[in-house]
Amino acid sequence: MSSLIKLFNLLDPYQRKKLLFLQILVFFMSCLEVISVIAIGPFMALLGNMDMIQEPGMINEIYNYLGFTSNREFIIFFGASVLSIMLFSACFSLYTIKVLYYFGSTIGGSISNRLFKHFLFQPWLFHSENSSSSLIHKVINESQRLTFAIIHQALTFNAKAAIALLMSIAIVIYNPIISLSGLII
C-alpha cells in the first residue's frame, strides 16, 4: 500500500485529475456490469414462466405500455433488450479497460522520461563512472516493470474490486438473507 502511495505522489496534477476521472469511469463501468447481470434475471424468469406476461406486475405493465399483441414478439423484444444492455456494458468495459491501460502506459512513460532527464543532467563524473548503456537498460527495464507489474495491475484490481463491491451491494439489496447466508458459508 505504501508503494502505491509513493507512486501516487509521483503523479503530476494533470495525471491525478485524470486518475480521478478514470475512477469515475470505473464506477460507471461497474454499475453497467451490475445492471447487465440484473437484467438477465427477469428475462430468465419470463422464459421459465411465460404466464408472467398476463399476470399483474411490471412485466405486464411493460407489455401493455409498449402495445404488444403477441407473447412471442414481447419475449423477442425483451431478449433483444437484455442482449443490448449486455453488449453496451461489454463495450463500455472494453473502452474503460483500454483507457486504463493507456493511462498506465502513459504514467510509465512519464516516469521513464523523468528518470532519463535525471540521469542526463548528472555531473560529468557520474557519467564517467557509469556506463550509459547500462543506465538506459536499467531505466527501460525498471519503468516497464513498474508499468506492467504495478500500475496496470493496480488499475485492473481497482476496477475488479469496484465491480465486486457493487455486485455485493446489489445482492444485499435484492435479498439480505441470501447474502448473509452466503457470507456464513
C-alpha positions in Angstrom: 0.0 0.0 0.0 2.8 2.4 0.8 4.3 1.8 -2.7 1.0 2.8 -4.3 1.0 6.0 -2.2 4.6 6.7 -3.3 3.5 6.1 -6.9 0.5 8.4 -6.5 2.9 11.1 -5.2 5.0 10.8 -8.4 2.0 11.8 -10.5 1.7 15.4 -11.6 -1.5 17.3 -11.0 -2.9 16.6 -14.5 -2.3 12.8 -14.0 -4.0 13.0 -10.6 -7.1 14.6 -12.2 -7.1 12.0 -15.0 -6.8 9.3 -12.4 -9.9 10.7 -10.6 -11.8 10.8 -13.9 -10.8 7.2 -14.5 -12.2 6.2 -11.1 -15.5 7.8 -12.1 -15.3 5.8 -15.4 -14.6 2.6 -13.5 -17.6 3.3 -11.2 -19.9 3.7 -14.2 -18.4 0.5 -15.8 -19.1 -1.3 -12.5 -22.7 0.0 -12.5 -23.2 -1.2 -16.1 -21.8 -4.6 -15.2 -24.3 -4.9 -12.3 -27.2 -3.7 -14.5 -26.3 -6.3 -17.2 -26.3 -9.1 -14.6 -29.5 -7.9 -13.0 -31.2 -7.7 -16.4 -30.7 -11.4 -17.0 -32.9 -12.4 -14.0 -36.3 -11.1 -15.2 -35.7 -12.5 -18.7 -34.9 -15.9 -17.4 -37.9 -15.8 -15.1 -40.0 -14.8 -18.1 -38.7 -17.7 -20.1 -39.4 -20.1 -17.2 -43.0 -18.8 -16.8 -44.5 -17.1 -19.8 -47.7 -16.5 -17.9 -46.0 -13.6 -16.2 -46.8 -11.6 -19.2 -50.5 -11.8 -18.5 -50.2 -11.6 -14.7 -50.3 -8.3 -12.9 -46.8 -6.9 -12.4 -44.1 -4.8 -14.0 -43.6 -7.2 -17.0 -47.4 -7.0 -17.8 -47.2 -3.2 -17.5 -44.3 -3.0 -19.9 -46.1 -5.4 -22.3 -49.3 -3.3 -22.2 -47.5 0.1 -22.4 -45.5 -0.9 -25.5 -48.6 -2.3 -27.1 -47.5 -5.8 -27.8 -50.2 -8.2 -29.1 -48.1 -11.4 -29.2 -46.2 -13.0 -26.3 -43.6 -14.2 -28.8 -42.9 -10.7 -30.0 -42.6 -9.5 -26.5 -40.2 -12.2 -25.5 -38.0 -11.5 -28.6 -38.1 -7.8 -27.7 -37.3 -8.4 -24.1 -34.4 -10.7 -25.0 -33.1 -8.2 -27.6 -33.2 -5.5 -24.9 -31.3 -7.7 -22.4 -28.7 -8.5 -25.1 -28.4 -4.8 -26.0 -27.8 -3.9 -22.3 -25.2 -6.7 -22.0 -23.5 -5.6 -25.3 -23.4 -2.0 -24.3 -21.9 -2.9 -20.9 -19.3 -5.1 -22.6 -18.3 -2.3 -25.0 -18.1 0.2 -22.2 -16.0 -2.2 -20.1 -13.7 -2.7 -23.1 -13.4 1.0 -23.6 -12.7 1.6 -19.9 -10.0 -1.1 -19.7 -8.4 0.3 -22.9 -8.3 3.8 -21.3 -6.9 2.4 -18.0 -4.1 0.6 -19.8 -3.3 3.6 -21.9 -3.2 5.8 -18.8 -1.0 3.2 -17.0 1.4 3.2 -20.0 1.4 7.0 -20.1 2.4 7.1 -16.4 5.1 4.6 -17.0 6.4 6.6 -20.0 6.4 9.8 -18.0 8.3 8.2 -15.1 10.8 6.8 -17.6 11.3 10.2 -19.2 11.9 11.8 -15.8 14.5 9.1 -15.0 16.2 9.8 -18.3 16.3 13.5 -17.6 17.6 12.9 -14.1 20.5 10.8 -15.4 21.1 13.2 -18.3 21.7 16.1 -16.0 24.1 14.4 -13.6 27.6 15.7 -13.4 30.3 14.6 -15.8 32.0 12.4 -13.2 28.8 10.4 -12.7 28.8 9.6 -16.5 32.4 8.7 -16.5 31.9 6.1 -13.7 28.6 4.6 -15.1 28.0 3.1 -18.5 25.4 4.9 -20.4 24.1 1.7 -22.0 23.7 0.2 -18.5 21.8 3.2 -17.3 19.5 3.2 -20.3 18.9 -0.5 -19.9 18.0 -0.1 -16.2 15.7 2.8 -16.9 13.8 1.0 -19.7 13.6 -2.3 -17.8 12.5 -0.8 -14.5 10.0 1.5 -16.0 8.4 -1.3 -18.0 8.4 -3.5 -14.9 6.7 -0.6 -12.9 4.2 -0.1 -15.7 3.1 -3.7 -16.2 3.7 -5.2 -12.8 2.4 -2.5 -10.6 0.5 0.3 -12.4 -1.6 -1.9 -14.8 -2.2 -4.5 -12.0 -3.3 -1.8 -9.5 -5.7 -0.2 -12.0 -7.1 -3.6 -13.0 -7.5 -4.6 -9.4 -9.3 -1.4 -8.6 -11.8 -2.0 -11.5 -12.5 -5.6 -10.5 -12.8 -4.6 -6.8 -15.4 -1.9 -7.8 -17.4 -4.5 -9.7 -17.3 -7.0 -6.8 -18.3 -4.3 -4.3 -21.3 -3.1 -6.4 -22.3 -6.7 -7.2 -22.3 -7.4 -3.4 -24.3 -4.4 -2.6 -26.9 -5.4 -5.3 -27.2 -8.8 -3.8 -27.6 -7.4 -0.3 -30.3 -5.0 -1.6 -32.1 -7.8 -3.6 -32.1 -10.4 -0.8 -30.2 -9.7 2.5 -30.9 -13.2 3.8 -29.3 -14.9 0.9 -26.3 -12.5 1.1 -25.8 -13.2 4.8 -26.1 -16.9 4.3 -23.5 -16.7 1.6 -21.1 -14.9 3.9 -21.6 -17.6 6.5 -20.9 -20.4 4.1 
